[in-house]
């Protein structure tokens, strides 16, 4: 597919922003999402119609969700200072280190962005995947929580398996330098 054609298909996806309250911020931008989508096969995101950046995280319980028709993804705003360790502790093979953070500490902004893009967004995109096209109910037609987790883990590993040449380091796994900095920071606080 030509680069021009891909850009046109990515531009058809609508992005909306809801203002945030109480010190929460949007960690991702439409450009972050477009870069990620451009790295994936089109068949994985062809159903996607819109991405909403809103402030409906219900405290910190919800990082993202899909609409009932499974065509739109919402990514929630988070506090400016946050640790996302509680999200990663529930997932097999996933830790704060995966994104460049340290367990029990405030996460660096870059680590939160990586988590929101390469875990939350990919997970929600996993929910848009049709598993059983003949199913009568939406619940059985689309990917469940388990399948969406598998989807995000698979594509994160695949995309991070080789270096992606981009000026924004969010699109690559944490560098050894980043991981060393967080270890040094941890040791100096003792």
C-alpha positions, 0 to 999 in steps of 0.5 A, a space after each residue: 500500500 502506498 504511503 499516501 493511501 495509508 495516510 488517507 485511510 488514517 485521516 478518516 479516523 476521527 479524534 475528539 478531546 474532552 477537557 479534563 478536570 482535577 489535574 488529570 491530563 491526556 497522555 496521548 495525541 492523535 499523532 501517537 495513535 496514527 503512528 501506531 496504527 501505521 505500523 499495524 496491518 490495516 485489517 486490524 484497524 479497518 473497523 476503527 471509526 473514532 478515538 475519543 480522549 475523555 475524562 471518564 476514568 472513574 478515579 483510576 479504574 478505567 484506562 480505556 474502553 470501546 463503544 457498544 458497536 465496537 467501532 470507537 475507542 476511548 482513552 481516559 485522562 489520568 492524573 499528572 502524577 501516577 503509578 500504573 503498576 496496579 494495571 500491570 500486576 494483573 497481567 502475565 508477562 507485564 511489569 512496570 519495567 516493560 514500559 520503563 517504570 519502577 514498581 511502587 514509584 511514580 511513573 515517568 511521563 514517557 512510561 505512562 505514554 508507552 503504557 497507554 499506547 502499547 497496552 491500553 490502546 492495543 488492548 482496546 483495539 483487540 476488542 474490535 477484532 471479530 472472533 466469531 462473525 456468525 455469533 448472534 451476540 456482540 459479546 461472542 462476536 468480538 474479542 473478550 478480555 483475555 483475547 484482547 490482552 493476548 492481542 496487545 501483548 502479541 503486537 507490543 512484542 512484535 512491534 518492539 522486537 526491532 527498532 522503529 526509527 522515529 523521533 518520539 521514543 514512545 514507539 520503542 521499548 525502554 532503552 537500557 539507559 532509561 532502565 538504568 536511570 530508574 534503578 539509579 534513582 531508586 538506589 539514591 532514594 535509599 
